[in-house]
Amino acid sequence: MTDKKREHWDTVYDQKSETQLSWHQEEAQLSLELAKLAGISATSSAIDIGGGTSRFAGTLLDLGLRDVTVLDLSQVALDAARQRLGQAGDAVSWIAADITAWSPDRHYDFWHDRAVFHFLVDAKDRAAYLNSLAKGLVVGGHAMIATFAPDGPETCSGLPVARYSPEGLAEVLGERFALVAHRHHLHQTPWGKPQSFQFSLFRRDR
């Protein structure tokens, strides 16, 4: 299944330019706001799950972070993101992997996921993701997870998605994670179509 998923996303990123992707943002303003609320600093470590061609890694580098990792299923997307960053991209650790099959071998202070979790419509995939989250996020660290809101789209890039409220997402993450803050966001696609998102910041308490 991973090979089919990888082929799907490689095709998406290969056939469309960055600005043709529905989730494209020139600036990840809300992610940055919640990252700052989580207290990240130049000494923090961060991982961007499903980073794709997102500019968030560059934003973290601009904040002074030097321990930045980007994970995505698509090598095509990672190559494009690294090329855009130029020499600065050499400071980033790039991992081509399926989050549901990847096991982190270290801890991070900040876990960022803008629109990966909502693609996990199977319970086993969600469980695998949460296992990676528990392994990869230090106790006291923060995870920001953005998904389509309950009134958001039912599909994205031809795939079904699961939609969440902040409270519903907190229930899925379980008692180890405390909901710190949440924001509703009406994302405008590059062609002007509104999409309803929720952004939730969690602290891992144990």
PyMOL commands that set and color helices and strands:
alter all, ss='L'
color gray80, all
select helices_A, chain A and resi 2-15+18-20+29-37+56-62+75-91+117-119+123-136+166-173
alter helices_A, ss='H'
color red, helices_A
select strands_A, chain A and resi 45-49+67-72+92-96+108-114+137-148+155-156+159-160+177-188+194-204
alter strands_A, ss='S'
color yellow, strands_A
deselect
rebuild
show_as cartoon
